[in-house]
Protein backbone atom coordinates (compact mmCIF):
# COMPACT_ATOMS: atom_id res chain seq x y z
CA UNK A 1 0.00 0.00 0.00
CA UNK A 2 1.45 3.40 -0.97
CA UNK A 3 2.40 5.84 1.75
CA UNK A 4 0.42 9.09 2.07
CA UNK A 5 3.25 10.92 0.31
CA UNK A 6 3.19 8.42 -2.57
CA UNK A 7 -0.59 8.73 -2.83
CA UNK A 8 -0.27 12.52 -3.08
CA UNK A 9 2.33 12.14 -5.85
CA UNK A 10 0.15 9.68 -7.77
CA UNK A 11 -2.78 12.07 -7.53
CA UNK A 12 -0.85 15.16 -8.61
CA UNK A 13 1.77 13.93 -11.10
CA UNK A 14 0.44 12.11 -14.14
CA UNK A 15 2.28 9.12 -15.49
CA UNK A 16 4.09 7.95 -12.36
CA UNK A 17 4.07 4.25 -11.66
CA UNK A 18 3.10 3.31 -8.10
CA UNK A 19 6.62 1.89 -7.56
CA UNK A 20 8.35 5.06 -8.75
CA UNK A 21 5.96 7.24 -6.73
CA UNK A 22 6.79 5.24 -3.61
CA UNK A 23 10.52 5.48 -4.29
CA UNK A 24 10.27 9.27 -4.67
CA UNK A 25 7.98 9.49 -1.63
CA UNK A 26 10.55 7.66 0.48
CA UNK A 27 13.17 10.24 -0.53
CA UNK A 28 10.75 13.09 0.21
CA UNK A 29 9.97 11.76 3.68
CA UNK A 30 13.65 11.18 4.42
CA UNK A 31 14.59 14.68 3.24
CA UNK A 32 11.77 16.24 5.27
CA UNK A 33 13.22 14.55 8.35
CA UNK A 34 16.69 15.91 7.53
CA UNK A 35 15.33 19.44 7.08
CA UNK A 36 13.30 19.20 10.29
CA UNK A 37 16.50 18.22 12.10
CA UNK A 38 18.17 21.41 10.88
CA UNK A 39 20.05 20.06 7.88
CA UNK A 40 20.71 22.72 5.25
CA UNK A 41 19.08 22.37 1.83
CA UNK A 42 22.49 22.16 0.11
CA UNK A 43 23.34 19.21 2.36
CA UNK A 44 20.02 17.59 1.49
CA UNK A 45 20.84 18.04 -2.20
CA UNK A 46 24.25 16.42 -1.64
CA UNK A 47 22.48 13.54 0.15
CA UNK A 48 20.21 13.03 -2.86
CA UNK A 49 23.12 13.12 -5.30
CA UNK A 50 25.17 10.74 -3.16
CA UNK A 51 22.16 8.42 -3.14
CA UNK A 52 22.17 8.33 -6.94
CA UNK A 53 18.99 10.38 -7.33
CA UNK A 54 18.88 11.77 -10.88
CA UNK A 55 18.40 15.48 -11.54
CA UNK A 56 14.75 15.19 -12.62
CA UNK A 57 13.84 13.18 -9.52
CA UNK A 58 15.73 15.60 -7.27
CA UNK A 59 13.68 18.47 -8.73
CA UNK A 60 10.44 16.56 -8.14
CA UNK A 61 11.49 15.80 -4.56
CA UNK A 62 12.52 19.41 -3.95
CA UNK A 63 9.16 20.75 -5.18
CA UNK A 64 7.60 18.85 -2.29
CA UNK A 65 10.18 20.10 0.22
CA UNK A 66 9.81 23.82 -0.43
CA UNK A 67 6.08 24.11 0.08
CA UNK A 68 3.25 25.35 -2.02
CA UNK A 69 3.64 28.57 -4.00
CA UNK A 70 3.03 29.60 -7.57
CA UNK A 71 6.59 29.19 -8.83
CA UNK A 72 7.72 26.18 -6.82
CA UNK A 73 8.81 24.19 -9.88
CA UNK A 74 11.09 27.03 -10.99
CA UNK A 75 12.36 27.49 -7.42
CA UNK A 76 12.99 23.75 -6.99
CA UNK A 77 14.81 23.59 -10.30
CA UNK A 78 17.02 26.50 -9.28
CA UNK A 79 17.74 24.96 -5.87
CA UNK A 80 18.76 21.64 -7.42
CA UNK A 81 20.66 22.94 -10.44
CA UNK A 82 22.51 25.63 -8.45
CA UNK A 83 23.31 23.36 -5.54
CA UNK A 84 27.04 22.80 -4.99
CA UNK A 85 26.21 19.07 -5.17
CA UNK A 86 25.12 19.42 -8.80
CA UNK A 87 27.73 21.95 -9.93
CA UNK A 88 30.51 20.53 -12.06
CA UNK A 89 33.94 20.48 -10.57
CA UNK A 90 35.64 23.78 -11.33
CA UNK A 91 38.60 21.99 -12.90
CA UNK A 92 36.33 20.02 -15.18
CA UNK A 93 34.26 23.03 -16.21
CA UNK A 94 37.17 25.13 -17.41
CA UNK A 95 37.27 25.53 -21.17
CA UNK A 96 39.73 23.25 -22.82
CA UNK A 97 42.00 24.92 -25.34
CA UNK A 98 43.07 22.99 -28.33
CA UNK A 99 46.77 22.50 -28.50
CA UNK A 100 48.54 22.43 -31.76
CA UNK A 101 51.25 19.92 -32.17
CA UNK A 102 54.14 21.26 -34.21
CA UNK A 103 56.32 18.55 -35.64
CA UNK A 104 59.84 19.18 -34.65
C-alpha positions, -999 to +999 in steps of 0.1 A: +000+000+000+015+034-010+024+058+017+004+091+021+033+109+003+032+084-026-006+087-028-003+125-031+023+121-058+002+097-078-028+121-075-008+152-086+018+139-111+004+121-141+023+091-155+041+079-124+041+043-117+031+033-081+066+019-076+083+051-088+060+072-067+068+052-036+105+055-043+103+093-047+080+095-016+106+077+005+132+102-005+107+131+002+100+118+037+136+112+044+146+147+032+118+162+053+132+146+083+167+159+075+153+194+071+133+192+103+165+182+121+182+214+109+200+201+079+207+227+053+191+224+018+225+222+001+233+192+024+200+176+015+208+180-022+242+164-016+225+135+001+202+130-029+231+131-053+252+107-032+222+084-031+222+083-069+190+104-073+189+118-109+184+155-115+147+152-126+138+132-095+157+156-073+137+185-087+104+166-081+115+158-046+125+194-039+092+207-052+076+188-023+102+201+002+098+238-004+061+241+001+033+254-020+036+286-040+030+296-076+066+292-088+077+262-068+088+242-099+111+270-110+124+275-074+130+238-070+148+236-103+170+265-093+177+250-059+188+216-074+207+229-104+225+256-085+233+234-055+270+228-050+262+191-052+251+194-088+277+219-099+305+205-121+339+205-106+356+238-113+386+220-129+363+200-152+343+230-162+372+251-174+373+255-212+397+233-228+420+249-253+431+230-283+468+225-285+485+224-318+513+199-322+541+213-342+563+185-356+598+192-346 
